[in-house]
Amino acid sequence: MRKYMIYLSSLLITFILSYATITWLIMPVLTRYQSLAKLINHFDYTTLTLILLLTLIIWLFGIQYHLKYFSVIYLYLAFSVYLLLLFMVLFTKITDFQAMSLNPFDFIKADPRTIQEAVLNIIYFIPLGGLYCINTDFKQFVIVSLVTLLVIETIQFIFYLGTFAISDIILNFLGCLIGYYCCWEIKRRLS
């Protein structure tokens, strides 16, 4: 009975954290982009769906971590949803815009919008770092992560989908590093 109370209370806490993350951080940033705002407004329950998806993914992750067993089905489904959402955020937010920023620290500003976007650039790539950690050593992880991020920025630039920004590569790589470390730590504790 105690175990189920813990699971239920962790579900409530996860829901509150997901609600705060989606409504106060993710949605304000995404709705700044006209094409994403249009996509979000096309479906009446976008915010609720994202909150429930994030809650479910994190809550099930916590339960599996507690049980010291990760279902392959869970991993496939969670990463499929993640990669779909990442694709939408990376490649549908801006159209017919091309720019290049070689300033590696252009995110260091007192502007709250820039700081929110910088934080999301880190958060968005934490799961990718975890995914790359599953079957690579650190050297392979660094190479694959940096090549992936370079390709993403190049695609955005070439196809007029946004800015090629060195700062984005740095922030995204920091997110990948956090994900890699978390996954490595989980693998170490479970073995």
Secondary structure by P-SEA (a helix, b strand, c coil): caaaaaaaaaaaaaaaaaaaaaaccccccccccaaaaaaaaccccaaaaaaaaaaaaaaaaaaaaaaccccaaaaaaaaaaaaaaaaaaccccccccccccccccccccccaaaaaaaaaaaaacaaaaaaaaccccaaaaaaaaaaaaaaaaaaaaaaccccccaaaaaaaaaaaaaaaaaaaaaaaaac
